[in-house]
Amino acid sequence: MEPTEANDLDLLDAWRGGDARAGNLLFRRHFAPLARFFRNKVDVGVEDLIQGTFLACIEGRDRFREASSFRTYLFAIARNLLYGYYRRQHRAVDFVQTSVIDLGASPSGPLGRREEAAALLRALRSIPLEFQVVLELSYWEDMKAPEIAEVLEIPANTVRGRLSRARAALRQALAAAALSPTLLRSTLADLDGWAATLRAELSGAEA
């Protein structure tokens, strides 16, 4: 089987066995989603976190459950590395209460070409990090509740409530932002649409 036809786990095993081509392909397949994940949550060290995620994938291969997808495995590692990044800077952090702005990240975010996109990025960075993660996995990575549950390491039946609380927090953050009434109404009226547009902009910037 050619590397380009192999699935992610085959590539991971080949890379682990020393096949650099397989590692490069796996990296190219998943670089953009990981970059998107980290770039809206940290201001520096994104490349190190991405490389650390792939390295941890290799090191933790024996603990991978075949019932899971490689994607959820990858994002679960990314989430743990992200939280470890902030715990090294702050001894005790409750990520259900604390945003990346609270932890020292810039309020503005790294990207956002239009006013609506910039406002949504700022709002995402201002809500608790666990809420930001669950929303971005849902909106940007199109993950369903069972996948999100695996990444967050919570029971699947609690994901719906976590998403509801996260959306409420995002709407509150947008309402508190200094937006024009027209822009606020349009953004709140179609969060799904704005989130999809922002994902496309972020992906285009990473291409």
FENSULNOR-V153221 format. One record per pair of residues at least 24 apart in sequence whose C-alpha atoms are under 10 Angstrom apart, sorted by the first residue. I is the first residue (numbers start at 1). J is the second residue. D is the distance in whole Angstrom. If there is no record, write none. Layout:
# FENSULNOR-V153221
<<I;J;D> <I;J;D>>
This chain:
# FENSULNOR-V153221
<<7;70;9> <8;69;9> <8;70;6> <8;71;9> <9;61;9> <9;64;10> <9;66;9> <9;69;9> <9;70;7> <9;71;10> <12;54;9> <12;57;8> <12;58;7> <12;61;8> <12;70;9> <13;58;8> <13;61;8> <15;58;8> <16;55;10> <16;57;9> <16;58;6> <16;59;9> <16;61;9> <17;58;10> <23;54;9> <23;58;10> <26;54;9> <27;51;9> <27;54;8> <30;54;9> <30;71;8> <30;74;9> <31;206;9> <31;207;10> <32;202;9> <32;203;7> <32;204;9> <32;205;10> <32;206;6> <32;207;7> <33;71;10> <33;75;9> <33;137;10> <33;140;8> <33;141;7> <33;199;10> <33;202;10> <33;203;8> <33;206;9> <34;74;9> <34;75;8> <34;78;8> <35;202;9> <35;203;9> <35;206;8> <36;136;9> <36;140;9> <36;141;10> <36;199;8> <36;202;7> <36;203;7> <36;205;10> <36;206;8> <37;75;9> <37;78;8> <37;79;9> <37;82;9> <37;133;8> <37;136;8> <37;137;8> <37;140;9> <37;141;9> <38;78;8> <38;79;9> <38;81;10> <38;82;8> <38;133;10> <39;109;8> <39;110;7> <39;111;9> <39;202;9> <40;100;9> <40;105;9> <40;106;10> <40;108;10> <40;109;6> <40;110;6> <40;111;8> <40;121;7> <40;122;9> <40;124;8> <40;125;7> <40;132;9> <40;133;10> <40;136;10> <40;202;10> <41;82;8> <41;99;9> <41;100;6> <41;101;9> <41;103;10> <41;105;7> <41;106;9> <41;109;8> <41;110;9> <41;121;10> <41;124;9> <41;125;7> <41;129;8> <41;132;9> <41;133;9> <42;82;8> <42;85;9> <42;86;9> <42;100;7> <42;101;9> <42;103;10> <42;104;9> <42;105;6> <42;106;8> <42;109;9> <42;110;9> <42;125;10> <43;100;10> <43;104;9> <43;105;6> <43;106;7> <43;109;8> <43;110;7> <44;105;9> <45;85;9> <46;82;10> <49;78;8> <49;81;7> <49;82;7> <49;85;9> <50;78;8> <50;81;9> <50;82;10> <51;78;10> <52;77;9> <52;78;8> <52;81;8> <53;77;6> <53;78;6> <53;79;9> <53;80;9> <53;81;7> <53;82;10> <54;78;9> <56;81;9> <68;146;10> <68;147;8> <68;150;8> <69;147;8> <69;150;10> <71;141;10> <71;143;10> <71;147;9> <71;151;9> <72;143;9> <72;146;10> <72;147;6> <72;148;8> <72;149;9> <72;150;6> <72;151;6> <72;152;9> <73;147;9> <73;150;8> <73;151;7> <74;151;8> <75;137;9> <75;147;10> <75;148;9> <75;150;9> <75;151;6> <75;152;9> <76;147;10> <76;148;9> <76;149;10> <76;150;7> <76;151;4> <76;152;7> <76;153;8> <77;151;8> <77;152;10> <78;151;9> <79;130;9> <79;133;8> <79;151;7> <79;152;8> <80;151;9> <80;152;9> <82;129;10> <83;129;9> <83;130;10> <94;128;9> <94;129;9> <94;130;9> <95;127;10> <95;128;6> <95;129;5> <95;130;5> <95;131;8> <95;132;10> <95;133;10> <96;127;9> <96;128;5> <96;129;6> <96;130;5> <96;131;7> <96;132;10> <96;162;10> <96;166;10> <97;127;8> <97;128;5> <97;129;8> <97;130;8> <97;131;9> <98;126;9> <98;127;7> <98;128;5> <98;129;6> <98;130;8> <98;131;10> <99;124;9> <99;125;6> <99;126;5> <99;127;5> <99;128;4> <99;129;5> <99;130;8> <99;131;9> <99;132;8> <100;124;9> <100;125;6> <100;126;7> <100;127;8> <100;128;7> <100;129;6> <100;130;10> <100;132;9> <101;125;6> <101;126;6> <101;127;8> <101;128;9> <101;129;9> <102;126;8> <102;127;9> <102;128;9> <102;129;10> <103;129;10> <110;202;10> <111;198;9> <111;201;9> <111;202;7> <111;205;8> <112;198;7> <112;199;10> <112;201;7> <112;202;8> <112;205;10> <113;198;9> <113;201;8> <113;202;9> <113;205;10> <114;198;9> <114;201;10> <115;179;9> <115;183;9> <116;179;9> <116;183;7> <116;184;9> <116;186;9> <116;187;7> <116;194;7> <116;195;10> <116;197;10> <116;198;9> <117;187;9> <117;194;7> <117;195;8> <117;197;8> <117;198;6> <117;199;9> <117;201;9> <117;202;10> <118;198;9> <119;173;10> <119;174;7> <119;177;8> <119;178;9> <119;179;8> <119;183;9> <119;184;9> <119;187;9> <120;170;8> <120;171;10> <120;173;9> <120;174;7> <120;177;10> <120;187;8> <120;188;10> <120;191;9> <120;194;8> <120;195;8> <120;198;8> <121;174;10> <121;195;9> <121;198;8> <122;170;10> <122;173;9> <122;174;9> <122;177;9> <123;169;9> <123;170;6> <123;171;8> <123;172;9> <123;173;5> <123;174;6> <123;175;9> <123;176;9> <123;177;8> <124;166;9> <124;167;10> <124;169;9> <124;170;6> <124;171;10> <124;173;8> <124;174;9> <125;170;9> <125;173;10> <126;169;9> <126;170;8> <126;173;7> <126;174;10> <127;166;8> <127;167;10> <127;168;10> <127;169;6> <127;170;7> <127;171;10> <127;172;9> <127;173;7> <128;166;8> <128;169;8> <128;170;9> <129;166;10> <130;162;9> <130;166;8> <131;162;7> <131;163;7> <131;164;9> <131;165;8> <131;166;5> <131;167;8> <131;168;10> <131;169;8> <131;170;9> <132;163;10> <132;166;7> <132;167;9> <132;169;9> <132;170;8> <133;163;10> <133;166;9> <134;159;8> <134;162;8> <134;163;7> <134;166;7> <134;167;10> <135;162;9> <135;163;7> <135;164;9> <135;165;10> <135;166;7> <135;167;7> <135;170;9> <135;195;9> <136;195;9> <136;199;9> <138;163;8> <138;195;10> <139;191;9> <139;192;7> <139;193;9> <139;194;10> <139;195;6> <139;196;7> <139;198;10> <139;199;8> <140;192;10> <140;195;7> <140;196;7> <140;197;9> <140;198;8> <140;199;6> <140;200;9> <140;202;10> <140;203;10> <141;196;10> <141;199;9> <142;196;10> <167;191;9>>
